[in-house]
Amino acid sequence: MQSKTSVKLQQNKTSKNRQLNTENRSLLNGFYRYLQGKRYSKSTVNTYTYLVADLVEFYNDKPTDQLSNRDVEIFVEQTILKKSYAISTHRQFISALKHFCIYNPKCNIEDLKLIYPKKSKKLPVVLSQQEMIKLLQVTKNLKHRAILALIYSAGLRISELINLELSQISIDRKQLVVKSGKGRKDRYIVLAESFLPLLKNYFMTYQPKRYFAEGPQHQKYSASSIRKFLYRSCQQAKIYKRVTPHTLRHSYATHLLENGIGLRYIQELLGHSKPETTMVYTHVARKDLLEIRSPLDIAVSEIINSQKGEQNFLLSGKK
């Protein structure tokens, strides 16, 4: 009979059936328990185990204590790069492998020589405030609208929304508390005044029992369901950007910055450990950028002024 840990290893991520010998399967189950003992989140434990299992399966016929840094390079070249894994996934693999080297010191992989690929410096996708209102207006389903409105108005991660219990929401105090967010940190968030009527209507209509968002039999709502109805709402709102639930969180932070809220407060509201993480929103906030005039506008303005107020110069060529 298989242990629960073994079952979890097989079922995490994509539930793929791995071709692993008995020794490697036992090794990976031990690594899984080792990560649990480090008190990492369930998501991190599953991801790290899954990525290391990819490497171990790749060299299934080779003892793991004989794996070297060159073996890792070959795996990266033939698997991670060939399958076009995201840079973030590649970095997670290196982190997972460093932990594996500590857990299994017999292997010949030198963790200090494992190099992280450089992070992608992509700016977050952000919706305008008008797009957010339009998105909520076209979302006719009351539960769906309440979910999207809360994610945006409170800047929640999708995992925080899914795990949000009714006991964490105080309508009288107009606030909610996020418990054990990323990094196992609690934080308080003020509920938007305009959200309260929607919240009360939602509670009266659906009468959730434990969680803010519940599926059948009052179980937790699924992340995939939220992504699906968000996608449909974006189509109806004619928003053609690539929008995910995290886009609403990015929009929340950016709009706060544009409305004059300081970065230190935004960092607290978002639950960021490092201020550098919050700093990214300074690159997408439009408040200061709107005050910058394009050289083209300046040139056209000078031409119009030189014509003594005869504003007949148009780039379109039309009079």
Secondary structure, 3 states (H helix, E strand, C coil): CCCHHHHHHHHCCCCCCCCCCHHHHHHHHHHHHHHHHCCCCHHHHHHHHHHHHHHHHHCCCCCHHHCCHHHHHHHHHHHHCCCCCCHHHHHHHHHHHHHHHHHCCCCCCCHHHCCCCCCCCCCCCCCCHHHHHHHHHHCCCHHHHHHHHHHHHHCCCHHHHHCCEHHHEECCCCEEEECCCCCCCCEEEECCHHHHHHHHHHHHHHCCCCECCECHHHCECCHHHHHHHHHHHHHHCCCCCCCCHHHHHHHHHHHHHHCCCCHHHHHHHHCCCCHHHHHHHHHCCCCCHHHCCCHHHHHHHHHHHHCCCCCCCCCCCCC
